[in-house]
Amino acid sequence: MRVAINTRFLLPNKLEGFGWYTYEVVSRLIENNPECEFILFFDRPVDAKFQFKGKVKNVVLSPPARHPLLFFIWFEWSVRRALKKYNIDIFLSPDGYLSLFTKVPQINVIHDIGFEHYPKDLPWLASKYLRFFFPRFAKKSQKIITVSSATKNDIIAKYNISPKKIKVAWNGVSSMYKPFVQSEKQHFYSKHTSSLPYFLFVGSIHPRKNVQRLVDAYSLFIKETNSKFSLIIIGSNMWKGNAISIPANVSSSVRFTGHLSSEMLSKYMASAFALVYVPYFEGFGLPLVEAMACGTPIISGDKTSLPEVAGDAAIYCNPFDVHEIKNQMVILYSDKQLQKQLSLNGLERKKVFSWDQTASLVWEEVLSCYSIKK
């Protein structure tokens, strides 16, 4: 069997979202299925860290697909021709984009369709592209994999897709995420946070991530408690114009780090007082599982996939209500027993999230499509 995989999000020093999912799943598919041939489609030169061992061929297809017009050219011209050239049996796309004009069976991973509900959160052309093509991708694919039941139900309702066509495969969590003892946290504070404990947010600076309301809630928290806490926001700005306004009373205690290495990110997560993760739309919410693996308490939004993922490892709030977010921060700050319980619940719950299991479920769908083709 010859499987082609869209790996255009495997970018050196910039693995986020789709990139991490692609890396964790593809590396396992290749390792676990040495009898299979894998053709990896990149849209720019391949970094050495993505030179996988085995029956693997890396193919760079032009042009670099980072704009709606270039998406169309890449998938409908470059990918379609490559699928034919390399006699591909199955095409797997971890970011949900497909070629509409190929006859090769395709599987797409749709992480969420938030653009259908909040189209104005994206630049106009990107929003237009996603809302036009993703319903067609969903119908074109032989199988759809989603990362949560929330996304599955959303696709069924929005695109009128049969539930039998969609499989849920939760994300996993890297082994680098693990708890720190208090002495390790104190050492980290002294080197990186001016010895202050902190609330943490991890994710792109994107409207639906709700960072502005988080910052406003943190400002209210500081006013109410007068505590020596900072707020650290890890992630890069996804679109131009997503500036965050910082209230004057916390202008010196809100810190934006930008993108960090995986190793440094895991240390920030393990040392945090709590993860405050309150997007108003999310397909999964990987930082939740990373916090669980570190034993870090969680304050989570109560919308879409987040309660499904966080379970009893979080306390919840309405992400549209700044005062409710603040109230949960105050409650967690004041209740040491709750802090301990959430930490223990998270360490237990993280056991149900496994990249090995994710890759196994994805491979089941590949084999299912291949058997139908034969």
N, C-alpha and C positions, 0 to 999 in steps of 0.2 A: 504494500500500500504506500502511496506517495501523498503526503499531506503538506500543503502549503499553508503558511501562517503569516498573517499581517503583523509584522513586528516593528512598525514605524515609530512606536513610542519607546523603544529601547534606546534611550539617549544617555550618553555618559554624563555623570554628575547632575542628572536632572530626572531621576526616576520618581515620578509622582503618579498617583491614581492609576490610569491605564498602564503606565510603564511598569509599576510594581506588579500589577496583576499579570501582565504579559510575561515578565521575567519569572515570577514564581511558578506559573503554570507551565510555560513552555520548557523551562529547564527540567521540570519533572517529566513532562511528556517524552522528551528526548531520552532522558536517563532510563525511564521505565520501559521504553519500547524500542530496544536497539535493532529489532528486525525491520522497523519502519524507516522509510526515507522521509526526511523533513527538508522542505525548501522554505527558507525564511526570507520574506520580502521586506527590505528596508528602503527608506526613501532618502538616505544619505550614507556616507561612508560608515562602515561597521567598526565600532570600538572593540579593542582586544578583549574586553571583559564579556563580550557577547559572542565569542568564538566557541561555540559549544562542541563537545566531542561526540563522535558517532557519525551516523550517516546523515550529515547535515550539510546543506549547501546554502550559503548566504548570497542573495541576489539583490543588488541595489537597483531600484527602479526610479527613473526620473519622471516628473520633477519632484522636488521636496514638497510633500503634501501638507501645507500649513495655512491654507486659505480655501474657502469654499469652491472657488473655480478650480484650484489645483487638486482639491479632493476629487472632483468629478473627473478630471483628466487622469489622475493617478489610478483610480479604481476602474474607470470605464475604458481606458485605453491601455495603460501600462500593465496593470494587474491582469486584465482580461487576456491580453496577449501572452503574458508570462504563464498563466494557467494553462493555456493551450500549448505553448512551447515546451513546458516541462511535463506535459501529460499528467496533470494533477488529478488525483481521485477525489480529494476533499479539500475545501478551503475553509480555514478557521480564522475568524476575525475577532480578536479580544476587545476591540474598541467599538464594535457594533456596525461598522461601515462595510458594505458589500459592493460587488459589481452586479449591476442589474442585468447586464447583457450577456453574461457567461452562462453556459449550460452546466458548468461544474457544480455539484452539490456544495452548498455553503452552510456554515454554522456561524451565527453571530452571537456575541455576548453583549447584551444590552444592560448596562449598569443602572441606568435610570432614564426617564424621559421628562425630566424637570422642565426642559425647554417648552413642552406642551402646556404646562401650567403657569410658567413665569417667563414668557417669551421676551419681555422687556429687560430681563436680567442679562441678556446677551446683546452683543452688537447686532444691528438690524440684519445684515447679510448672513451672519452665522445662524441667527435664529430662523431666518427664512429657509436656509438650506436644510437645517435639521428637521424642521416641521414638514418640509416637502418630502425629504428622502427617507426618513426613518420609518414612516408607515409602510413605504414600499420595500425597504430592507426587511422589515418584519414579515411581510407577506412573501417575499422572495426566498427567504432562508428555509432550508429543510428543517432545521432545529434552531431553537433560541435557548440560550442559557442566560439566566438572570442571577443576580447576587443576593436577592432577598425575595420573600413572598410578597412584600409590598410592591416591588417593581413588577413582579409577575402579574399581580392583580391589576396594576395600572395599565400594563400592556394589553391585557385581555379586554379591559373596559374601553380603553382609548382606541385601540386598533382592531378590535373585534377578531382577535386571534384565538384559536382553540387552545384551551388549557393543556391538551395533550401534546402540543407542539413545544411547550416551554418547560424546562427543568430548572429548579432552583439549586444553586451551588454556592453556599456562603463563601466569603473570603476566609483566608487563614491569617496566621500571625507569625512573624519571623522570630526565630529563637534568640535573637539579640535583645529582645524585650524581656526583661526580668527585673525582679524587685531589687532595690538598694536598701541596705541597712541604714540606720540613722547617721552613723559616722560617715558613710559614703555620701549621703545627701548633704551633710554639713560641709564636707570637703568640696562638693560641687558648688554649693552656695558661695563659698568663700572665693572660688575661682571665677564664677560666671554671673552671679546675681547680686553682688555687693552684700552677701550674707543674708539676703531677704528670701523668705519663702514666697511662693508665687502660684497663682492660678495660670493654667496653660491652655492655649488654643492651638491646634494644629490643622492646617488646611490652606487652600488657596484663598487669596483675598478676592472673593467673588460675592456678588450681592446675596445669593441664597445661603451663603455660609453665615450671614447675619452678624458679621464682626462689629458693625457699628452699634447695634443694640447691646452686644456683649460689653463693649467698651463703656457705653453709657451706664449699664448695670453695675459694672465694676466701680465707676465713679460714685454711684449711689452707695455701694457697699463701703467704700472708704469713708464717705461722709458719715455713715451710720455707725461704723465700728471704730473709726479712727485707728485702724490697724496698720501695721508695717508689712503690707503685702504688695507685691508687684503683679502685673499681668504681662505675660510673655506670649507673643503671637508669632508662631513659626509658619512660614509659607510665603510664597511670592504672589505678586499681583497678577491675576489672570488676564484682566482686560485693562486698557488705559482708562483713566477716569474713575477708578474705584478708590478714590481717596477717602481715608477715615478721619473724621473730626475728633480730636482728643480734648475732652473737657479740661479746663485750666487746673482743677484741683489734682489731676493725675497726670499732668503733662510730663512729669519727670519719672513716672513709675510704670508707664506703658512702654513696652519695648518690642519692636519689630525686628526679628532676626533675618528675615528672608529665608531662602532655601538653605537647609543644613544637610550634612552628610547623614546617612542612616545611623552610623555609630553615635554621632553627637545628638541626633534626635532621640534615640533610645535613652540616652543619659538625661536629657531634659525631661522626658516622660517619667522616668523612674524617680526623679528627684522632685517632681511637682507635688504641691499640696493637693491639687485636684485638677482634673481635666474638665474644662467647661466647654461643652460642645453643643451648640444650640442652632444648627442650621434649620431653616424652615422647610427645606426639601433636601432629601438625601436618598441615594439608592442603596447604600449600605452603611458607611461610616466607619472606615478602617481604624481611625484613631481611638475609637471606643475599645476595640479588641486589644490594641497596643497598650492602652491604659490598664485594661484588665490584667494583661500578662505581667505588668509591672506592679500590680497591687495598688494602683493609684485610684482613689475615689473619683467618681464621675458625676457631674451635673449635666444632664442631657435634655435636649428638646424632646417634645412628646409627639412630633409629627412623623409621618411616612415610616421609614424603615427603622428609625432609631430605637423605639421600644422593643422591636423584634430582636435587635442585635444586643442591646445592653441588658435586657432582662432585669434581674434584681441587683445588678452591679451599679445601678445609677439611681439618683433621684431626679425627678422630671419637672419641667416647667414649660409653659407656653412660650415659644420663641418670639412671638410678636409682643409679649408683655415685658417691658424692661423691668418693671417692679417685681414681677414674679421671678425673673432670673436673679435679680438682686436678693430677693428673699431666700431663695435656695442657697445662694452663696453665704448668706448670714447664718442660716440654719446649719450648714455643714461646718462652717468656721466655729460655731459655738458648741457642737455636739461631738465630743471625742469618741463616744461609743458608735455613733453613726459612721464616722470616718473609718473606724476599725471594721465595722460590719460590711461596709461597701468594699473595702479592700479585700476582705476574705471572700466575699461573694464573687468579686471579679476574678480572683485567682482560681476559683472553682469553675466559673462559667467559661473562662478562656479555653478550657479543655475541649469544648465542642467545636472550636474553630481550628481547622487544619488545612494547610495548603496541599498536603498529600491527598486529603479527601477531596478537595476542590479539583485537583488535577485528575483524580480517578473518575469523578463524575463527568468531567469534560471529555475524557477519553471514551467513556461509555457512549456518549453522543456521537463521537467520531465513528466508532465501530458500528453504531446503529445506522448511521447514514451510509457507511460503506457497504453494509449488508444489503441495504435497500437498492443501492446502485448495482450491485452484483446480480 
